[in-house]
Each structure stands twice: as structure tokens, then as C-alpha cells.
Amino acid sequence: MIFLVSCSGDNLKKKIVSTWKVEIMQRNMGNTMKNMVVNQEMEFDFNEDGVAKITTHSGEKIKGKWVMLPEGNAFNIIANNEVKKFVIDSIKGQLLFITSGDVRFKLKKKTKSVD
């Protein structure tokens, strides 16, 4: 049983490894979700080796690390002496839905351009 859980966590990690553009960001305002303005450059880049590169809402570029959590449906991003937990709501094809605190994100996998 433990082996199956660890394998499914590894598979999920492999699906997350990519660069994800933020399409929608919403804040939970009690009983409703309120859309937030999204910076067109905002993205999360998750590398196989655990490096996370984030372009924030304000355009700041942050480098840190990301670690899958034992429960398998969440990960932490550690950067700038801060730890943020993200729960994976779902991952469907090119779309990743995550929640951190009261903010929900819809991310779309970026395709690499061929030069």
C-alpha cells in the first residue's frame, strides 16, 4: 500500500514538472470567489531537481525550491525564507488547478517554442 502511494506521488510530480502560466487567480471572499487581475508574465516553473522559479503577480522573479508533501496532493514552495503550501485540486491535460490559502489558481502548461 505504501509503495502504491509513493508511486502515485512520483507520477503526479512528473506531471507537474513544467512551466505553467497563470490564467486565472481568484480570492475566496467568504461565500464567493473574486477574480483578481493577473499579470500576463505570471508563471510557475517547476524543475525535476526541485528548483522552482516564479514570476509573481508584481513581476518579481523568485527562485526557490518545491517539495511534494507526503499526503501526495500538495507541495510546498520554499523561497525568500518563506514556505507556502499549495494543494493540488486537479490536473487535467494541460491544466493545473492549485490553491494556496484563500487564493485559487488555474494554470496552463506553456509549450516550448521551437527556434
MOCORVEN-V563446 format. One record per residue. N is the residue number from 1. SS is DSSP state (@ for helix, = for strand, . for the rest). OMEGA is omega in whole degrees, -180 to 180 (* if undefined). D_LAST is the distance of its C-alpha to the last C-alpha in Angstrom with 2 decimals. Layout:
n=[N | N]
ss=[SS | SS]
omega=[OMEGA | OMEGA]
d_last=[D_LAST | D_LAST]
This chain:
n=[1 | 2 | 3 | 4 | 5 | 6 | 7 | 8 | 9 | 10 | 11 | 12 | 13 | 14 | 15 | 16 | 17 | 18 | 19 | 20 | 21 | 22 | 23 | 24 | 25 | 26 | 27 | 28 | 29 | 30 | 31 | 32 | 33 | 34 | 35 | 36 | 37 | 38 | 39 | 40 | 41 | 42 | 43 | 44 | 45 | 46 | 47 | 48 | 49 | 50 | 51 | 52 | 53 | 54 | 55 | 56 | 57 | 58 | 59 | 60 | 61 | 62 | 63 | 64 | 65 | 66 | 67 | 68 | 69 | 70 | 71 | 72 | 73 | 74 | 75 | 76 | 77 | 78 | 79 | 80 | 81 | 82 | 83 | 84 | 85 | 86 | 87 | 88 | 89 | 90 | 91 | 92 | 93 | 94 | 95 | 96 | 97 | 98 | 99 | 100 | 101 | 102 | 103 | 104 | 105 | 106 | 107 | 108 | 109 | 110 | 111 | 112 | 113 | 114 | 115]
ss=[. | @ | @ | @ | @ | @ | @ | @ | @ | @ | @ | @ | @ | @ | @ | @ | . | = | = | = | = | = | = | = | = | = | = | = | . | . | . | . | = | = | = | . | . | . | . | . | . | . | = | = | = | = | . | . | . | . | = | = | = | = | = | . | . | . | . | . | = | = | = | = | = | = | = | = | . | . | . | . | . | = | = | = | = | = | = | . | . | = | = | = | = | = | = | = | = | = | = | = | . | . | = | = | = | = | = | = | . | . | = | = | = | = | = | = | = | . | . | . | . | . | .]
omega=[180 | 179 | 180 | 179 | -179 | 178 | -179 | 176 | 177 | 179 | 179 | 178 | 179 | 179 | -177 | -179 | -179 | 172 | -175 | 177 | 178 | 178 | -178 | 175 | -178 | 176 | 177 | -179 | -179 | -179 | -178 | 175 | -179 | 178 | 177 | 177 | -177 | 173 | -177 | -179 | -175 | 180 | 175 | 177 | -179 | 179 | 179 | -176 | 176 | 177 | 176 | 174 | -175 | 167 | -172 | 178 | -179 | 180 | 179 | 177 | -177 | 175 | 179 | 176 | 177 | -175 | 174 | 179 | -176 | -179 | 172 | -179 | -178 | 176 | 174 | 168 | -179 | -180 | 178 | 179 | -179 | 177 | 177 | 178 | 176 | 176 | 178 | 179 | 175 | 173 | -175 | 179 | -177 | -177 | 178 | 179 | -179 | 178 | 174 | -177 | -179 | -179 | 178 | -179 | 167 | -177 | 176 | -179 | 177 | 174 | -179 | 177 | 179 | 179 | *]
d_last=[45.26 | 43.69 | 41.33 | 40.12 | 39.51 | 37.49 | 35.35 | 34.66 | 33.72 | 31.25 | 29.73 | 29.48 | 27.87 | 25.17 | 24.55 | 24.31 | 21.83 | 18.69 | 17.68 | 20.01 | 20.20 | 23.85 | 24.83 | 28.59 | 30.90 | 34.64 | 37.70 | 40.80 | 43.66 | 46.50 | 46.66 | 43.55 | 39.84 | 38.78 | 35.22 | 33.78 | 31.39 | 27.88 | 25.62 | 22.26 | 20.56 | 22.84 | 21.36 | 22.29 | 20.14 | 22.18 | 21.35 | 23.18 | 25.12 | 26.66 | 24.75 | 24.40 | 22.46 | 23.70 | 23.14 | 26.62 | 28.17 | 29.00 | 25.47 | 26.59 | 24.26 | 26.25 | 25.71 | 28.19 | 28.68 | 29.15 | 31.79 | 32.79 | 36.49 | 39.12 | 39.75 | 36.31 | 35.50 | 34.72 | 32.92 | 33.50 | 31.15 | 32.75 | 31.70 | 33.76 | 36.92 | 36.68 | 36.31 | 35.17 | 35.76 | 33.54 | 34.98 | 32.70 | 34.21 | 31.97 | 28.58 | 27.82 | 24.58 | 21.90 | 24.68 | 26.47 | 29.77 | 31.26 | 34.31 | 35.33 | 38.87 | 39.36 | 35.70 | 33.77 | 29.99 | 27.90 | 24.35 | 21.42 | 18.75 | 15.32 | 12.58 | 9.39 | 6.36 | 3.80 | 0.00]
